[in-house]
Amino acid sequence: MTKSSTYTTLAQYGEFGLIERIKRQAKNHEGIVLGIGDDCSAAQIPEGKLLLTSKDLLIEEIHFRRCWTDMYSLGRKSAAVNLSDIAAMGGVPHHLYLGVGLPSDLSMAELDNFCHGFLDEANEANVTLSGGDTCRSPEKLIISVTVQGSVSATEMVRRSKAQEGEAIYVTGTLGDSALALALLQRNKLPSDFLSQRHHRPTPRLAMGQALASQGIASSMIDISDGLLSDLKHILDQSGLGAHIDQQQIPLSPDVRDHLNSHPEDEELILQGGEDYELLFTAPSSYSNDLEALSNRLNLPLTRIGTLLNERDGLTLVQLDGQERQVEAHGFNHFR
């Protein structure tokens, strides 16, 4: 047994000891020239590709509560939500950078579990933890993650290229994560399925890459803030309106069962976030291609609406068949 294996606190390791410990666990994947340990990392960018970069910040009591999750799941989610941004552009992720502000009450075992989760998520996506930083936080756990990836300039999918008349699709099911969070906030225990969807979201990398490489998706975004809120980003940037059929929004059995007894929670489906499914638009002529793609990747794709002229706004056909103009008010940190 080494001396370091007996350490149980962050103070015993110190900053550089922690960095070395994380470095030993990280794997270098293809393209990394210089990883953890120097002033910068160095990596090769695939020839003819654009560099994609995104960042997410997760702060305790804002994005998560340690009493609601385990550190392994938190590590996986911290990586996954960043990888999801690459998926939404149709890209391939290559590198992650992790910054953490660590409170004094965090144990070495908890940090180890967090890092194991983070690295497992990264390794499953063939992504390298290429660098980062650590510091002491006065009270709350702070997690800052940057992801870099690449995409062909001719395949990159933006939010701004949707066209009137195109179909609106989503992957998977919606409302699972929002319902899990709502139940936790009510001091109720979500089902295992809902907990998994909230604490360990799946970045839809393979689907995003396929939609981009096959030229199917005209615009795309991952659903982090809520269906209507994220759809509004596409509508605003593309200068369009939309018609959404609520009856067509795909729901899991857990969500459907809950809504049967709690119809007042219906708004969670429309406004709740953190499903990290892909919301994309495509010409209707691709319906057969999308069915084949859904079968090949074993991921449901559901058409939920149609893009309209901007003057038509955002119209929702409710479950009772009535139409109403809707406002998107998904998650917003400053509202």
C-alpha positions as CSV (number, residue, x, y, z in Angstrom):
1,M,0.0,0.0,0.0
2,T,1.4,3.4,-1.0
3,K,1.4,6.3,1.3
4,S,-1.1,8.2,-1.0
5,S,-3.6,5.3,-0.8
6,T,-4.1,6.1,2.9
7,Y,-5.0,9.7,2.2
8,T,-8.7,10.4,2.8
9,T,-9.0,14.2,2.5
10,L,-8.4,16.7,-0.2
11,A,-6.0,18.7,2.0
12,Q,-3.7,15.6,2.4
13,Y,-3.4,15.3,-1.4
14,G,-3.0,19.0,-2.2
15,E,-3.8,20.6,-5.6
16,F,-0.9,19.0,-7.5
17,G,-1.4,15.6,-5.9
18,L,-5.1,15.7,-7.0
19,I,-4.1,16.6,-10.6
20,E,-1.6,13.8,-10.7
21,R,-4.2,11.4,-9.3
22,I,-6.7,12.4,-12.0
23,K,-4.0,12.3,-14.7
24,R,-3.2,8.6,-13.9
25,Q,-6.9,7.7,-14.4
26,A,-7.4,9.6,-17.7
27,K,-6.8,7.9,-21.1
28,N,-5.4,9.6,-24.1
29,H,-7.4,8.9,-27.3
30,E,-6.5,9.5,-30.9
31,G,-5.4,13.0,-31.8
32,I,-4.0,14.1,-28.5
33,V,-0.4,15.3,-28.7
34,L,0.1,16.7,-25.2
35,G,-2.4,16.1,-22.4
36,I,-2.6,16.9,-18.7
37,G,0.5,18.3,-17.1
38,D,1.7,21.2,-19.2
39,D,0.6,24.8,-19.5
40,C,-1.7,23.8,-22.4
41,S,-2.8,20.7,-24.0
42,A,-2.0,20.1,-27.7
43,A,-4.2,18.2,-30.1
44,Q,-4.4,17.6,-33.8
45,I,-7.5,18.9,-35.6
46,P,-8.8,16.5,-38.3
47,E,-7.9,17.8,-41.8
48,G,-10.7,19.7,-43.4
49,K,-12.8,20.0,-40.2
50,L,-14.0,22.9,-38.1
51,L,-13.2,23.0,-34.4
52,L,-16.3,23.0,-32.2
53,T,-16.1,24.3,-28.6
54,S,-18.7,24.5,-25.9
55,K,-18.8,25.1,-22.1
56,D,-21.2,24.3,-19.3
57,L,-21.2,25.4,-15.7
58,L,-22.8,23.3,-13.0
59,I,-23.2,24.8,-9.5
60,E,-24.4,23.0,-6.4
61,E,-27.9,24.1,-5.3
62,I,-28.5,25.6,-8.8
63,H,-28.0,22.7,-11.1
64,F,-27.8,19.8,-8.6
65,R,-28.0,18.8,-5.0
66,R,-25.6,16.3,-3.6
67,C,-28.3,14.9,-1.4
68,W,-30.3,14.0,-4.5
69,T,-27.6,12.3,-6.5
70,D,-24.5,10.1,-6.2
71,M,-21.1,11.5,-7.2
72,Y,-20.5,8.9,-9.9
73,S,-23.8,10.0,-11.6
74,L,-22.9,13.6,-11.2
75,G,-19.6,13.0,-12.9
76,R,-21.3,11.2,-15.8
77,K,-23.9,14.0,-16.2
78,S,-21.2,16.7,-16.1
79,A,-19.5,15.2,-19.1
80,A,-22.7,14.1,-20.9
81,V,-24.4,17.5,-21.0
82,N,-21.3,18.9,-22.8
83,L,-21.1,16.0,-25.2
84,S,-24.8,16.7,-26.0
85,D,-23.8,20.1,-27.4
86,I,-21.5,18.5,-29.9
87,A,-24.2,16.1,-30.9
88,A,-26.5,19.0,-31.6
89,M,-24.1,20.3,-34.2
90,G,-23.6,16.9,-35.8
91,G,-20.0,16.8,-34.6
92,V,-17.6,14.3,-33.2
93,P,-16.3,15.1,-29.7
94,H,-12.5,14.8,-29.0
95,H,-11.5,16.6,-25.8
96,L,-12.9,17.5,-22.4
97,Y,-11.5,20.0,-19.9
98,L,-12.6,19.8,-16.3
99,G,-12.5,22.6,-13.7
100,V,-13.7,22.0,-10.2
101,G,-14.1,24.2,-7.2
102,L,-14.1,21.8,-4.2
103,P,-15.7,22.5,-0.8
104,S,-13.9,21.4,2.3
105,D,-16.6,18.9,3.2
106,L,-16.1,16.9,0.0
107,S,-14.2,13.6,0.8
108,M,-11.5,12.0,-1.4
109,A,-13.8,9.1,-2.0
110,E,-16.5,11.4,-3.3
111,L,-14.1,13.1,-5.7
112,D,-12.8,9.7,-6.9
113,N,-16.4,8.6,-7.6
114,F,-17.1,11.8,-9.5
115,C,-13.9,11.4,-11.6
116,H,-14.7,7.8,-12.3
117,G,-18.2,8.8,-13.6
118,F,-16.8,11.6,-15.7
119,L,-14.1,9.5,-17.2
120,D,-16.4,6.6,-17.9
121,E,-18.7,8.9,-19.8
122,A,-15.7,10.3,-21.7
123,N,-14.2,7.0,-22.5
124,E,-17.5,5.6,-23.9
125,A,-17.5,8.5,-26.3
126,N,-13.8,8.0,-27.1
127,V,-13.0,11.4,-25.7
128,T,-9.9,12.5,-23.8
129,L,-9.8,14.4,-20.6
130,S,-7.1,16.8,-21.9
131,G,-6.7,19.3,-19.0
132,G,-8.5,21.4,-16.4
133,D,-8.0,23.1,-13.1
134,T,-8.8,22.6,-9.4
135,C,-9.3,25.1,-6.6
136,R,-10.9,25.4,-3.2
137,S,-14.5,26.5,-3.0
138,P,-15.8,28.3,0.2
139,E,-19.0,26.3,0.4
140,K,-20.5,24.8,-2.8
141,L,-19.2,22.3,-5.4
142,I,-18.6,24.1,-8.7
143,I,-18.1,22.2,-11.9
144,S,-16.9,23.8,-15.2
145,V,-16.5,21.7,-18.3
146,T,-15.4,22.6,-21.8
147,V,-15.7,20.2,-24.7
148,Q,-14.1,20.4,-28.1
149,G,-15.0,18.4,-31.2
150,S,-14.9,18.6,-34.9
151,V,-17.3,18.6,-37.9
152,S,-17.1,19.1,-41.6
153,A,-18.0,22.6,-42.7
154,T,-20.5,21.1,-45.2
155,E,-22.2,19.0,-42.6
156,M,-22.4,21.3,-39.5
157,V,-26.0,21.7,-38.4
158,R,-27.0,25.1,-37.1
159,R,-30.1,26.5,-35.5
160,S,-30.6,29.0,-38.2
161,K,-31.2,27.0,-41.4
162,A,-34.7,25.6,-40.9
163,Q,-37.2,26.2,-43.7
164,E,-41.0,26.8,-43.8
165,G,-42.9,23.6,-44.4
166,E,-40.4,21.3,-42.9
167,A,-41.2,18.7,-40.2
168,I,-40.2,19.0,-36.6
169,Y,-38.8,15.9,-34.9
170,V,-37.5,14.9,-31.5
171,T,-35.5,11.8,-30.4
172,G,-36.5,9.6,-27.5
173,T,-39.1,10.7,-24.9
174,L,-39.7,14.1,-23.3
175,G,-40.5,15.2,-19.8
176,D,-38.7,12.4,-17.9
177,S,-36.0,14.5,-16.4
178,A,-38.3,17.4,-15.5
179,L,-40.8,15.0,-13.8
180,A,-37.9,13.4,-11.8
181,L,-36.8,16.9,-10.6
182,A,-40.4,17.9,-9.8
183,L,-40.9,14.8,-7.6
184,L,-37.6,15.4,-5.8
185,Q,-38.6,19.0,-5.1
186,R,-41.9,17.6,-3.6
187,N,-39.9,15.2,-1.4
188,K,-41.1,12.2,-3.4
189,L,-38.9,9.5,-4.9
190,P,-38.9,9.2,-8.7
191,S,-38.9,5.7,-10.3
192,D,-35.5,4.2,-11.2
193,F,-36.2,5.0,-14.9
194,L,-36.9,8.7,-14.2
195,S,-34.0,9.0,-11.9
196,Q,-31.7,7.5,-14.5
197,R,-33.0,10.0,-17.1
198,H,-32.4,12.9,-14.8
199,H,-29.1,12.0,-13.3
200,R,-27.5,10.2,-16.2
201,P,-28.7,11.7,-19.5
202,T,-27.5,10.1,-22.7
203,P,-25.9,12.4,-25.3
204,R,-27.3,11.4,-28.7
205,L,-24.0,11.5,-30.5
206,A,-24.5,8.8,-33.1
207,M,-27.9,10.2,-34.1
208,G,-26.6,13.8,-34.4
209,Q,-23.7,12.6,-36.5
210,A,-26.0,10.6,-38.8
211,L,-28.5,13.4,-39.2
212,A,-25.6,15.7,-40.2
213,S,-23.6,13.4,-42.4
214,Q,-26.6,12.3,-44.4
215,G,-27.7,15.9,-44.9
216,I,-31.1,15.2,-43.3
217,A,-31.4,17.8,-40.5
218,S,-31.7,21.4,-41.6
219,S,-31.5,22.7,-38.0
220,M,-30.9,21.1,-34.7
221,I,-30.6,21.8,-30.9
222,D,-30.4,19.6,-27.8
223,I,-33.3,20.0,-25.4
224,S,-31.7,21.4,-22.2
225,D,-34.1,24.2,-21.2
226,G,-37.4,22.7,-22.4
227,L,-39.1,21.8,-25.7
228,L,-40.8,25.1,-26.4
229,S,-37.9,27.2,-25.1
230,D,-35.4,25.4,-27.3
231,L,-37.7,25.2,-30.3
232,K,-38.0,29.0,-29.9
233,H,-34.3,29.3,-30.4
234,I,-34.6,27.6,-33.8
235,L,-37.7,29.7,-34.7
236,D,-36.0,33.0,-33.8
237,Q,-32.8,32.3,-35.6
238,S,-34.5,30.9,-38.7
239,G,-37.3,33.5,-38.8
240,L,-40.2,31.1,-38.6
241,G,-43.3,30.0,-36.7
242,A,-44.4,26.5,-35.8
243,H,-47.4,24.3,-35.3
244,I,-46.9,21.7,-32.5
245,D,-49.3,18.8,-31.9
246,Q,-49.2,18.0,-28.2
247,Q,-50.7,14.6,-28.8
248,Q,-47.7,13.6,-30.8
249,I,-45.1,14.5,-28.2
250,P,-43.5,11.1,-27.2
251,L,-43.9,10.2,-23.5
252,S,-42.4,7.3,-21.5
253,P,-44.8,5.0,-19.7
254,D,-43.7,6.5,-16.4
255,V,-44.6,10.1,-17.5
256,R,-47.8,8.9,-19.1
257,D,-48.9,7.1,-15.9
258,H,-48.1,10.2,-13.8
259,L,-50.1,12.5,-16.0
260,N,-53.1,10.2,-15.9
261,S,-53.3,11.0,-12.2
262,H,-51.7,14.4,-12.2
263,P,-52.8,16.3,-15.3
264,E,-51.8,19.5,-13.7
265,D,-48.1,18.5,-14.5
266,E,-48.7,18.6,-18.2
267,E,-46.6,21.7,-18.6
268,L,-43.5,19.7,-17.5
269,I,-43.6,18.1,-21.0
270,L,-43.6,21.4,-22.8
271,Q,-41.4,23.6,-20.5
272,G,-39.3,21.2,-18.5
273,G,-35.7,20.7,-19.5
274,E,-32.6,18.5,-19.2
275,D,-33.8,15.6,-21.3
276,Y,-30.9,16.2,-23.7
277,E,-32.8,14.7,-26.6
278,L,-32.3,16.2,-30.0
279,L,-34.9,18.5,-31.5
280,F,-34.4,18.9,-35.3
281,T,-36.1,19.9,-38.5
282,A,-36.1,18.1,-41.8
283,P,-37.9,18.1,-45.1
284,S,-40.9,15.7,-45.1
285,S,-39.3,13.8,-48.0
286,Y,-36.8,12.3,-45.5
287,S,-39.5,10.4,-43.6
288,N,-38.4,7.0,-44.9
289,D,-34.7,7.7,-44.3
290,L,-35.6,8.8,-40.7
291,E,-37.5,5.6,-40.1
292,A,-34.5,3.5,-41.3
293,L,-32.1,5.6,-39.2
294,S,-34.3,5.2,-36.1
295,N,-34.4,1.4,-36.6
296,R,-30.6,1.2,-37.2
297,L,-29.7,3.2,-34.1
298,N,-32.6,1.8,-32.0
299,L,-33.7,5.3,-31.0
300,P,-37.3,6.5,-31.6
301,L,-37.8,9.6,-33.8
302,T,-41.1,11.3,-33.6
303,R,-42.6,14.0,-35.8
304,I,-44.3,16.5,-33.5
305,G,-45.1,19.5,-35.8
306,T,-44.5,21.6,-38.8
307,L,-42.6,24.9,-39.4
308,L,-44.8,27.8,-40.5
309,N,-44.3,31.4,-41.6
310,E,-43.0,33.7,-38.9
311,R,-46.2,35.6,-38.7
312,D,-48.1,32.5,-37.5
313,G,-46.1,32.4,-34.3
314,L,-45.9,29.3,-32.2
315,T,-49.2,27.4,-32.1
316,L,-49.9,24.4,-29.9
317,V,-52.7,21.9,-30.5
318,Q,-53.7,20.8,-27.0
319,L,-54.8,17.4,-25.9
320,D,-58.4,18.6,-26.1
321,G,-57.9,19.6,-29.7
322,Q,-58.1,23.3,-29.0
323,E,-55.3,25.5,-30.5
324,R,-53.6,28.2,-28.6
325,Q,-50.7,30.6,-29.1
326,V,-47.9,29.7,-26.6
327,E,-45.0,31.5,-25.0
328,A,-41.8,29.6,-24.3
329,H,-40.7,30.0,-20.7
330,G,-38.4,27.1,-20.1
331,F,-35.5,27.2,-17.7
332,N,-33.8,30.6,-17.5
333,H,-31.1,31.4,-14.8
334,F,-32.0,35.0,-14.6
335,R,-35.7,34.9,-14.5
